[in-house]
Amino acid sequence: MEDYDLIKCERRPNGIVIHHVASKDGETRIVKYSDVRAGLSWPQASAPAYYCMLGEEFLTEEEGIQKQKGGLRWFAEYEFPGLSLNDFFAKLTDDCVQFGCHKIYTDMGENCRDFVIEFGDYVREKSIRQGDLDPAPFVDNFFLGVSIIEDWTRTKRLELPQDTIVYEQLKRITKPDLEESPELIFYAVNALCFVVAAFHKYRPYHSPKRRPRMDLGPHGWMVA
């Protein structure tokens, strides 16, 4: 996918994300995405906080569901080795607003409960309405997540920029690495597993267009 400069982002009432972009030729056009989502790895003693954000290109849909998988466009990643979660949340929610990200897929198990509460407190305090946490699918199966990434990559529906943290981590994973806490060693891949698995399992749904309301006139005629 060609690079572009994002001018404005909007989410239509039916859920489709619209990017107004400036191309290299100076023309302004719109690019449609079925959805924009993020994957988030919480910070641990041996791993920094990290997220990545991608959007699935809009193709065609049937009864509001895009059944055919579109290509995933890479938008952003961020690694935060610091201690202030508020600084990390600020960057995450800024990117959610900029790119139109509605769901952030992550581990919401008991061990991560405090992080989930902290994020909820942050967005409520700041009155942020973009970017809700959702449980990631296959959260405890790193191998399956990597397999799904491999499938999307092999079919050319996912192409990662080579200058990213997650690309570098993916490149050096070996099978023995999967035996000892790979989600901590490869924290960026872990987040990518979350978001790609979410696109794989939960197909984007768009509310169908509503017909104009018709009321009965004084003589029983249907009027708009």
C-alpha positions as CSV (number, residue, x, y, z in Angstrom):
1,M,0.0,0.0,0.0
2,E,1.3,3.4,-0.9
3,D,2.1,6.0,1.8
4,Y,-0.1,8.9,2.4
5,D,-0.6,11.9,4.6
6,L,-3.6,11.7,6.8
7,I,-5.6,15.0,6.8
8,K,-8.7,13.9,8.7
9,C,-10.3,10.8,10.1
10,E,-14.0,10.1,10.7
11,R,-16.1,7.1,11.6
12,R,-19.4,6.8,9.8
13,P,-22.5,5.9,11.7
14,N,-22.4,2.4,10.2
15,G,-18.9,1.9,11.6
16,I,-16.8,2.3,8.4
17,V,-13.6,4.4,9.1
18,I,-12.9,7.1,6.5
19,H,-9.4,8.6,6.1
20,H,-9.1,11.8,4.1
21,V,-5.6,11.7,2.7
22,A,-3.3,13.7,0.6
23,S,-1.4,11.6,-2.0
24,K,2.0,12.2,-3.4
25,D,0.5,13.9,-6.4
26,G,-1.2,16.5,-4.2
27,E,-4.7,15.2,-4.7
28,T,-7.1,14.7,-1.8
29,R,-9.0,11.5,-1.7
30,I,-10.7,9.1,0.8
31,V,-9.6,5.7,1.9
32,K,-12.2,3.4,3.5
33,Y,-11.4,0.8,6.3
34,S,-13.8,-1.8,7.6
35,D,-12.3,-1.1,11.0
36,V,-9.2,0.1,12.8
37,R,-8.0,-1.8,15.8
38,A,-5.0,-2.1,18.1
39,G,-3.1,-4.8,20.0
40,L,-1.7,-4.0,23.4
41,S,0.9,-5.7,25.6
42,W,1.0,-4.5,29.2
43,P,4.3,-3.6,30.8
44,Q,6.1,-6.3,32.9
45,A,9.3,-6.3,34.9
46,S,11.1,-7.8,31.9
47,A,9.2,-6.1,29.1
48,P,8.0,-2.6,28.2
49,A,4.5,-1.5,27.4
50,Y,3.8,-1.7,23.6
51,Y,1.0,-1.3,21.2
52,C,0.5,-1.5,17.4
53,M,-2.4,-0.2,15.3
54,L,-3.7,-1.5,11.9
55,G,-6.7,-1.0,9.7
56,E,-8.5,-3.5,7.4
57,E,-9.2,-2.1,3.9
58,F,-12.9,-2.0,3.0
59,L,-14.0,-4.3,0.2
60,T,-17.6,-5.4,-0.1
61,E,-20.0,-6.6,2.4
62,E,-23.0,-8.8,2.7
63,E,-25.8,-8.0,5.2
64,G,-23.4,-5.6,7.0
65,I,-20.6,-8.1,7.4
66,Q,-17.4,-7.9,5.4
67,K,-16.8,-11.7,5.0
68,Q,-13.9,-11.4,2.6
69,K,-10.7,-10.4,4.4
70,G,-9.1,-7.2,3.2
71,G,-5.5,-6.3,3.5
72,L,-4.2,-4.8,6.8
73,R,-2.6,-1.4,6.7
74,W,0.0,-0.6,9.3
75,F,-0.5,2.7,11.1
76,A,1.5,2.9,14.2
77,E,3.5,1.2,17.0
78,Y,4.9,2.5,20.3
79,E,7.2,1.1,22.9
80,F,7.2,2.7,26.3
81,P,9.9,1.6,28.7
82,G,9.1,4.4,31.2
83,L,7.2,4.1,34.5
84,S,4.3,6.6,33.9
85,L,1.3,4.7,32.5
86,N,-0.5,8.0,32.0
87,D,2.2,9.0,29.4
88,F,1.7,5.7,27.7
89,F,-2.1,6.0,27.7
90,A,-1.8,9.6,26.3
91,K,0.1,8.3,23.3
92,L,-2.2,5.4,22.8
93,T,-5.4,7.4,22.9
94,D,-3.9,10.1,20.7
95,D,-3.3,7.5,18.0
96,C,-6.8,6.0,18.5
97,V,-8.3,9.4,17.8
98,Q,-5.9,10.2,14.9
99,F,-6.5,6.9,13.0
100,G,-10.1,6.1,14.2
101,C,-9.3,3.1,16.3
102,H,-12.4,1.8,18.2
103,K,-11.1,-1.4,19.9
104,I,-7.9,-2.2,21.7
105,Y,-7.4,-5.9,22.1
106,T,-5.4,-7.0,25.1
107,D,-5.0,-9.5,28.0
108,M,-7.8,-8.6,30.5
109,G,-7.2,-11.6,32.8
110,E,-6.9,-11.4,36.5
111,N,-3.2,-10.7,36.4
112,C,-3.8,-7.6,34.2
113,R,-6.8,-6.4,36.1
114,D,-5.0,-3.4,37.7
115,F,-3.8,-2.2,34.3
116,V,-7.3,-2.4,32.9
117,I,-8.7,-0.4,35.9
118,E,-6.0,2.2,35.5
119,F,-6.8,2.6,31.8
120,G,-10.5,2.9,32.5
121,D,-9.8,5.6,35.1
122,Y,-7.6,7.5,32.7
123,V,-10.1,7.7,29.8
124,R,-13.0,8.6,32.2
125,E,-10.9,11.4,33.8
126,K,-10.0,12.7,30.3
127,S,-13.4,12.1,28.8
128,I,-11.9,10.1,26.0
129,R,-14.5,8.2,24.0
130,Q,-12.2,6.6,21.4
131,G,-10.5,3.3,22.1
132,D,-12.2,0.7,24.3
133,L,-10.4,-2.3,25.7
134,D,-11.6,-5.7,24.6
135,P,-10.3,-9.2,25.5
136,A,-7.9,-10.5,22.8
137,P,-8.8,-13.8,21.3
138,F,-6.5,-16.8,21.9
139,V,-4.8,-14.6,24.6
140,D,-3.0,-17.6,26.1
141,N,-2.0,-19.3,22.9
142,F,1.1,-17.4,21.5
143,F,1.8,-20.1,19.0
144,L,-1.7,-19.9,17.4
145,G,-1.3,-16.1,17.3
146,V,1.9,-16.4,15.4
147,S,0.4,-18.9,13.1
148,I,-2.5,-16.5,12.2
149,I,0.1,-13.8,11.5
150,E,2.0,-16.2,9.2
151,D,-1.2,-17.0,7.3
152,W,-2.1,-13.3,6.8
153,T,1.5,-12.6,5.7
154,R,1.7,-15.5,3.4
155,T,-1.5,-14.4,1.6
156,K,-0.1,-10.9,1.3
157,R,-2.9,-9.4,3.4
158,L,-0.3,-8.3,6.0
159,E,3.0,-6.5,5.1
160,L,4.9,-5.1,8.0
161,P,7.4,-2.2,7.6
162,Q,10.9,-3.5,8.0
163,D,11.9,-0.6,10.3
164,T,9.4,-1.6,13.0
165,I,10.1,-3.3,16.4
166,V,7.6,-6.1,15.6
167,Y,9.2,-6.9,12.3
168,E,12.6,-7.3,13.9
169,Q,11.1,-9.5,16.6
170,L,9.2,-11.7,14.2
171,K,12.3,-12.2,12.1
172,R,14.3,-13.8,15.0
173,I,11.6,-16.0,16.5
174,T,12.6,-19.7,16.5
175,K,10.5,-22.7,17.6
176,P,12.5,-23.2,20.9
177,D,11.7,-19.6,21.8
178,L,8.1,-20.6,22.1
179,E,8.8,-22.8,25.1
180,E,9.6,-20.1,27.6
181,S,7.3,-17.0,28.1
182,P,7.5,-15.9,24.5
183,E,4.9,-13.2,25.2
184,L,7.5,-11.4,27.4
185,I,10.5,-11.9,25.1
186,F,8.5,-10.9,22.0
187,Y,6.1,-8.4,23.5
188,A,5.6,-6.6,20.2
189,V,4.7,-9.8,18.4
190,N,2.3,-10.6,21.3
191,A,0.4,-7.3,20.7
192,L,0.4,-8.0,17.0
193,C,-1.0,-11.5,17.7
194,F,-3.9,-9.9,19.6
195,V,-4.9,-7.5,16.9
196,V,-4.5,-9.7,13.8
197,A,-6.3,-12.6,15.6
198,A,-9.1,-10.1,16.3
199,F,-9.4,-9.3,12.6
200,H,-9.3,-13.0,11.9
201,K,-12.0,-14.1,14.4
202,Y,-14.2,-11.0,14.7
203,R,-15.2,-9.9,11.2
204,P,-16.1,-6.1,11.0
205,Y,-19.8,-5.5,11.1
206,H,-21.4,-2.3,9.7
207,S,-24.9,-1.3,10.5
208,P,-27.0,-1.3,7.4
209,K,-28.3,2.0,6.1
210,R,-31.7,2.9,7.6
211,R,-34.6,3.7,5.3
212,P,-36.3,7.0,5.9
213,R,-39.0,6.8,8.4
214,M,-42.5,6.7,6.9
215,D,-45.5,8.0,8.9
216,L,-49.2,7.8,8.3
217,G,-50.7,11.1,7.2
218,P,-54.2,12.3,8.3
219,H,-55.9,10.2,5.7
220,G,-53.9,7.1,6.2
221,W,-51.4,7.8,3.4
222,M,-47.7,7.0,3.9
223,V,-45.6,10.2,4.1
224,A,-41.9,10.6,4.6
